[in-house]
Amino acid sequence: MSALPKSSLAVVAHEKDDLRVEQIDLREPAADEVIVQIAFGGVCGSDLHYWMHGAAGESVLRAPMILGHEVVGIVVQRAADGTGPEAGTAVAVHPATPDSYLGSAARFPHTEGAFTEFAVLPSYMLRALPESLELRDAAIIEPASVAWHAVSRAGDLSGKRVLVVGSGPIGALIVAVAHRAGAAEIIAVDMFDKPLEIARSVGATSTIVATDADAIAAVEADVVFESSGSYRGLGSAVRGAARGGRVVMVGLLPSGEQPALISLAITRELELVGSFRFTTEIDEVIAALADGSLRVGPIVTHEFAASDALEAFATARDSASSGKVLLRF
């Protein structure tokens, strides 16, 4: 194996409106850490928030931080203690640590992300990928796991009418997972045509423009997924649920108090449940992508070289014209 470089290109958020592509020192791994050459990384809403606002919810940047947690790549140096995959193995990364997430400012010092050519990561985070699964296709594994977890929070969807409010990348992935789970009808809602087109391509049976409140209220869905991350979206989710239905809240609303149609939720006897990130679902997602039962290809709409990260982030920010945006390392 050729010698590893001493530095690595990385995408770093310094503060609000200050995103830089720069060289960072490649640190020495601990005994239980591996070095992964990152191939692709997906731009997440939290990455956008750190760039646009200097914070993601309650997590506020207090120092420059490497972004990125939706990453796949190749192991180039195995952990010294022998744990984790061998060098040469294609892997996806489960970005959770015992108390944080890759690329998170929830704690200080921040938990650095993995938008970097070479990432030093704990071996327990890695999941070996089947040979049949291309790395570019595998780049969707982390957000697909978020969607899979959300669908698991809904219960059995077989034969059910499902409403998905917000058809960005997570909403579209929820559509795809719900379709695989046997939902009879899946109605997708969004403000823009492009996300609705993507939702139809992965399993939505019909779509509604988000401003058509009457059409949303007429759906009377057994299960509603709120994935817009806005109080207006949550209001649409409550209105679109059938009496006794379940509303799964996936989109992360801003911190603090938010308006909510609680009286309507009470009188309709709705169940409102939260869904946040995921746990072991990543293994099921990998298997479903490998066997072709989970169709998510149309959700990735753009790919940029990591050196063009600012352009990639600007594209991802424009939800009217993009789905999932990938960085190529």
Beta strands, then each sheet from edge to edge (+ up, - down):
strand 1: 7-15
strand 2: 18-25
strand 3: 33-42
strand 4: 55-56
strand 5: 59-60
strand 6: 65-66
strand 7: 70-77
strand 8: 90-93
strand 9: 118-122
strand 10: 126-128
strand 11: 161-165
strand 12: 185-190
strand 13: 206-209
strand 14: 221-226
strand 15: 241-249
strand 16: 271-274
strand 17: 300-305
strand 18: 324-328
sheet 1: 2+ 1- 6+
sheet 2: 9+ 3- 7+ 8- 10+
sheet 3: 9+ 3- 18+ 17+
sheet 4: 4+ 5-
sheet 5: 13+ 12+ 11+ 14+ 15+ 16+
end
